[in-house]
Amino acid sequence: VELFRMGNEQEANKFFINIIDGIDWLSQVLDMILAAKAISPDAVFDGKSIQDRRTSLVDFTQQMVDANKNQDWVLLADLLEYEILPYYQEWSNLLPRFRSQ
């Protein structure tokens, strides 16, 4: 985040690529868990379906990619600093619940 804010976009983009790769990895792991546990994407946990959560994460990821593409470093830094953590907390809280399914 600080690299984007300080204008060191080249170095910051190396980390950004890792973040995008991590989101992709998370999506792949989720697909495998859902398939292995035979959990429907329409299954609802805490009032929200898995598919709705995934759609939100995809939309958020696209927003980050668009900010990067448009070289809107302030927006990208804000997204990374303030908005990415709730997505990961949500999935972190949800994943252990799949064990009991």
C-alpha positions as CSV (number, residue, x, y, z in Angstrom):
1,V,0.0,0.0,0.0
2,E,2.7,2.4,1.0
3,L,4.7,1.7,-2.2
4,F,1.6,2.8,-4.3
5,R,1.2,5.8,-2.1
6,M,4.9,6.7,-2.4
7,G,4.8,6.4,-6.2
8,N,6.9,3.2,-6.4
9,E,4.4,1.6,-8.7
10,Q,6.8,-0.9,-10.3
11,E,7.7,-2.4,-6.9
12,A,4.2,-2.2,-5.7
13,N,2.9,-4.1,-8.7
14,K,5.1,-7.1,-7.8
15,F,3.2,-7.4,-4.6
16,F,-0.2,-6.7,-6.3
17,I,0.4,-9.6,-8.7
18,N,0.9,-11.8,-5.6
19,I,-2.3,-10.6,-4.2
20,I,-4.2,-11.4,-7.4
21,D,-2.5,-14.8,-7.5
22,G,-3.6,-15.4,-3.9
23,I,-7.2,-14.6,-4.7
24,D,-7.1,-17.0,-7.7
25,W,-5.5,-19.7,-5.4
26,L,-8.3,-19.1,-2.9
27,S,-10.9,-19.6,-5.6
28,Q,-9.4,-22.8,-6.7
29,V,-9.2,-24.2,-3.2
30,L,-12.8,-23.2,-2.6
31,D,-13.9,-25.1,-5.7
32,M,-12.1,-28.2,-4.5
33,I,-13.5,-28.0,-1.0
34,L,-17.0,-27.4,-2.3
35,A,-16.7,-30.4,-4.7
36,A,-15.1,-32.7,-2.1
37,K,-17.8,-31.8,0.5
38,A,-20.6,-31.7,-2.0
39,I,-21.6,-28.3,-0.9
40,S,-23.8,-26.3,-3.3
41,P,-22.7,-22.8,-4.2
42,D,-26.2,-21.8,-3.3
43,A,-25.7,-23.0,0.3
44,V,-26.4,-20.1,2.7
45,F,-24.2,-19.4,5.7
46,D,-25.0,-16.4,8.0
47,G,-27.6,-15.1,5.6
48,K,-25.4,-15.1,2.5
49,S,-24.9,-17.8,-0.2
50,I,-21.4,-19.0,-1.1
51,Q,-22.1,-17.8,-4.7
52,D,-23.0,-14.3,-3.5
53,R,-19.8,-14.2,-1.5
54,R,-17.7,-15.4,-4.5
55,T,-19.4,-12.8,-6.8
56,S,-18.6,-10.1,-4.3
57,L,-14.9,-11.2,-4.2
58,V,-14.8,-11.4,-8.0
59,D,-16.3,-7.9,-8.3
60,F,-13.8,-6.5,-5.7
61,T,-10.9,-8.2,-7.6
62,Q,-12.1,-6.6,-10.8
63,Q,-12.3,-3.2,-9.1
64,M,-8.6,-3.6,-8.0
65,V,-7.5,-4.7,-11.5
66,D,-9.4,-1.8,-13.1
67,A,-7.7,0.7,-10.7
68,N,-4.4,-0.8,-11.5
69,K,-5.0,-0.7,-15.3
70,N,-6.1,2.9,-15.0
71,Q,-3.1,3.7,-12.8
72,D,-5.3,5.0,-10.1
73,W,-2.8,4.3,-7.3
74,V,-4.8,6.1,-4.7
75,L,-7.9,4.0,-5.2
76,L,-5.9,0.8,-5.4
77,A,-4.0,1.7,-2.2
78,D,-7.3,2.4,-0.5
79,L,-8.9,-0.8,-1.7
80,L,-5.9,-2.8,-0.4
81,E,-5.7,-1.0,2.9
82,Y,-9.3,-0.7,3.8
83,E,-11.5,-3.1,1.8
84,I,-9.6,-6.4,1.2
85,L,-9.4,-7.5,4.9
86,P,-13.2,-8.0,5.4
87,Y,-13.2,-10.4,2.4
88,Y,-10.5,-12.5,3.9
89,Q,-12.0,-12.4,7.4
90,E,-15.3,-13.5,5.9
91,W,-13.8,-16.5,4.2
92,S,-11.5,-17.3,7.1
93,N,-14.6,-17.5,9.4
94,L,-16.5,-19.6,6.8
95,L,-13.9,-22.2,5.8
96,P,-13.8,-24.0,9.2
97,R,-17.6,-24.4,9.0
98,F,-17.2,-26.5,5.8
99,R,-15.5,-29.2,7.9
100,S,-18.7,-30.0,9.6
101,Q,-20.7,-30.3,6.4
